[in-house]
Amino acid sequence: MLRGPPRHILKRPKMSTEDDREKSREESPKWHRARAARLRANGFEKVAEEHEQIAEIIERRRREQESK
């Protein structure tokens, strides 16, 4: 007689599609600059520059929101 997978495998807990803590960290200029430093240390200059630009964009948006 063939049996299917155990029930506990079929009933997995629902996972969030977005982890709020991770998202808030990635929206931090500090996080992007640290990521850029790690990338540069490993020779990924182009991607590091993209993270620097993202950090600048986030800071610019925050300044604009504060001035409103």
C-alpha contacts under 8 A as a table, 3 or more apart, distances in Angstrom:
res1	aa1	res2	aa2	distance
5	P	9	I	6.70
5	P	10	L	7.26
6	P	9	I	5.66
6	P	10	L	6.97
7	R	10	L	5.12
7	R	11	K	6.31
8	H	11	K	5.23
8	H	12	R	6.98
9	I	12	R	6.21
16	S	19	D	6.43
18	E	23	K	7.34
19	D	22	E	5.40
19	D	23	K	6.20
20	D	23	K	5.06
20	D	24	S	6.12
21	R	24	S	5.28
21	R	25	R	6.26
22	E	25	R	5.16
22	E	26	E	6.25
23	K	26	E	5.13
23	K	27	E	6.28
24	S	27	E	5.11
24	S	28	S	6.73
25	R	28	S	5.39
25	R	31	W	6.40
26	E	29	P	7.90
26	E	31	W	6.08
26	E	32	H	6.88
27	E	31	W	7.58
27	E	32	H	7.96
27	E	58	I	7.15
28	S	31	W	5.23
28	S	32	H	6.57
28	S	55	A	7.13
28	S	58	I	7.33
29	P	32	H	5.15
29	P	33	R	6.16
29	P	54	I	7.39
29	P	55	A	4.12
29	P	56	E	7.07
29	P	58	I	6.31
29	P	59	E	6.73
30	K	33	R	5.20
30	K	34	A	6.18
30	K	55	A	7.27
31	W	34	A	5.17
31	W	35	R	6.11
32	H	35	R	4.96
32	H	36	A	6.09
32	H	51	H	5.22
32	H	52	E	6.42
32	H	54	I	6.98
32	H	55	A	5.64
33	R	36	A	4.95
33	R	37	A	6.27
33	R	51	H	6.51
33	R	52	E	5.76
33	R	55	A	6.57
34	A	37	A	5.09
34	A	38	R	6.37
35	R	38	R	5.14
35	R	39	L	6.16
35	R	48	A	7.17
35	R	51	H	7.01
36	A	39	L	5.06
36	A	40	R	6.09
36	A	47	V	7.39
36	A	48	A	4.07
36	A	49	E	6.78
36	A	50	E	7.98
36	A	51	H	5.58
36	A	52	E	6.36
37	A	40	R	5.15
37	A	41	A	6.20
37	A	48	A	6.94
38	R	41	A	5.13
38	R	42	N	6.56
39	L	42	N	5.20
39	L	43	G	6.33
39	L	44	F	5.03
39	L	45	E	6.76
39	L	47	V	7.13
39	L	48	A	5.49
40	R	43	G	4.96
40	R	44	F	5.16
40	R	45	E	5.18
40	R	48	A	5.97
41	A	44	F	7.55
44	F	47	V	5.73
44	F	48	A	6.13
45	E	48	A	4.99
45	E	49	E	6.17
46	K	49	E	5.19
46	K	50	E	6.56
47	V	50	E	5.02
47	V	51	H	6.51
48	A	51	H	5.17
48	A	52	E	6.37
49	E	52	E	5.00
49	E	53	Q	6.27
50	E	53	Q	5.06
50	E	54	I	6.26
51	H	54	I	4.97
51	H	55	A	6.23
52	E	55	A	5.12
52	E	56	E	6.38
53	Q	56	E	5.07
53	Q	57	I	6.21
54	I	57	I	5.05
54	I	58	I	6.21
55	A	58	I	5.20
55	A	59	E	6.29
56	E	59	E	5.13
56	E	60	R	6.10
57	I	60	R	5.07
57	I	61	R	6.18
58	I	61	R	5.20
58	I	62	R	6.25
59	E	62	R	5.14
59	E	63	R	6.23
60	R	63	R	5.17
60	R	64	E	6.24
61	R	64	E	5.09
61	R	65	Q	6.17
62	R	65	Q	5.09
62	R	66	E	6.16
63	R	66	E	5.13
63	R	67	S	6.27
64	E	67	S	5.25
64	E	68	K	6.57
65	Q	68	K	5.39
